Amino acid sequence: VACFDFVTPTYHGTKWGLGGTCVNVGCIPKKLMHYAGSIGNVLHRDAAEFGWQNVDNGKHDWSTMQSMIGNYIKSLNFSYKVQLRSANVTYLDGLAQFIDPHTIEWKSLTKSGRVTFNQAIIATGGRPSYGNFPGRELCISSDDIFWLKKNPGKTLIIGAAYIALECASFLHHIGNDVTVMIRSRPLRTMDHQCGEMICELMERDGLRFIMPANPRSFSATQKPDKL
């Protein structure tokens, strides 16, 4: 058995190791950042009533959080490689494409080759859509947010599916100014009433929503890292 695993870098060069979306740019980092935001939310909203003092002076350090999350994810990447090796699976960090129904051609940064097979399983996962508006290459995606070396600061979230709202929530709770732009309605594939209630709760918590709206274009400003 051979396993091909290649990540095409984002516009900003972000890529990651073995383990797929959930481990690297999904469930794992998302839950850890949500936990960081939840700690901040409790500190600033409830801690004083339970006797904690000077909690309003607490500041969040993005680089510390990102370093911890990155190290944890890399430990999982290594663990999966060990498990594959133990199961006698050949791991190849290369981009593969079908040449015919039983042949794959692959290429990595340093090697290339062909592999023949009886059966192939395609399990490539998904990537975020950047849309077609001008300046989209200036934006970051959910694939980038978990690997940023510094806090993105004031943030506009485009979209209101569950990943967008989760990112908006933890960014808000670590102290960022966050606005969500919605094309039609929140959580469009889920129960309509539940989606509206979630947005109402998030608005009460301090997030802003713009709807219905679509971005027309993005351009860089005189300030570094600002659009």
HELIX and SHEET records of a PDB file:
HELIX    1   1 GLY A   20  VAL A   25  1                                   6    
HELIX    2   2 CYS A   27  ARG A   45  1                                  19    
HELIX    3   3 ALA A   47  PHE A   50  5                                   4    
HELIX    4   4 VAL A   55  ASN A   57  5                                   3    
HELIX    5   5 TRP A   62  SER A   86  1                                  25    
HELIX    6   6 ARG A  136  LEU A  138  5                                   3    
HELIX    7   7 SER A  142  ILE A  145  1                                   4    
HELIX    8   8 TYR A  162  HIS A  173  1                                  12    
HELIX    9   9 HIS A  192  ARG A  204  1                                  13    
SHEET    1   A 2 ALA A   2  PHE A   4  0                                        
SHEET    2   A 2 THR A  90  LEU A  92  1                                        
SHEET    1   B 3 LEU A  95  ASP A 100  0                                        
SHEET    2   B 3 THR A 103  LYS A 107 -1                                        
SHEET    3   B 3 SER A 112  THR A 116 -1                                        
SHEET    1   C 3 THR A 155  ILE A 158  0                                        
SHEET    2   C 3 VAL A 178  MET A 181  1                                        
SHEET    3   C 3 ARG A 208  ILE A 210  1                                        
END                                                                             
